[in-house]
């Protein structure tokens, strides 16, 4: 999963679509996009890379097409998409403040593009909430982003194991006897949630499979 298997052109189209409501300077927008692609293309990113960004964006679009949120506007979905593109732009496995740094990076970059203050603040909030995955019933935009971020958990078994292996590669510096119990605890914490997916389309389609995948990995880590 290290290499981006999608099209940079397609990703650029999604970036331009997200930027369209804000009428940003095309040249400045291009520069920010190039920096974004460069950050996610770091060869040490085995999971938190452009593939992940593309999957999150695709899932957001899938949820949008369910029309579960007629109250969400084109602008709202642009905000969600921009948050998705920046949510892991800073990622260091040895750091515990990646989300905060990513949010701050987004704020600086989007301020340079002269986005209004209100959307920038909402984008920062959405990015920060990917750290612990909280969302109130009134925060549908946050629910959509969080569900998209966890979409990998509900994929087919082979894709899930590719994801699990990629995560292990990102933490290759941790000895197995330390990694396995820590990873197991993280997965068990997910399993203890009442719902993994907050939006009904994601819950109905992926909840059961995601829980099966988590339990299978827990079993492997325990063996």
Secondary structure, DSSP 8 states (H G I E B T S, - for coil): --S--S-HHHHHHHHHHHHGGGT--HHHHHHHHHHHHHHHT-TT-SSTTHHHHHHHHHHHHHHHHTT--TT--HHHHHHHHHHHHHTTSS--TT-S-HHHHHHHHHHHHHHHTT--HHHHHHHHHHHHHTTTT---TT-HHHHHHHHHHTGGGGS-HHHHHHHHHHHHHHTTTS-HHHHHHHHHHHHHHHHTSS-S--SHHHHHHHHHHHHHHHHHHHHHHH-
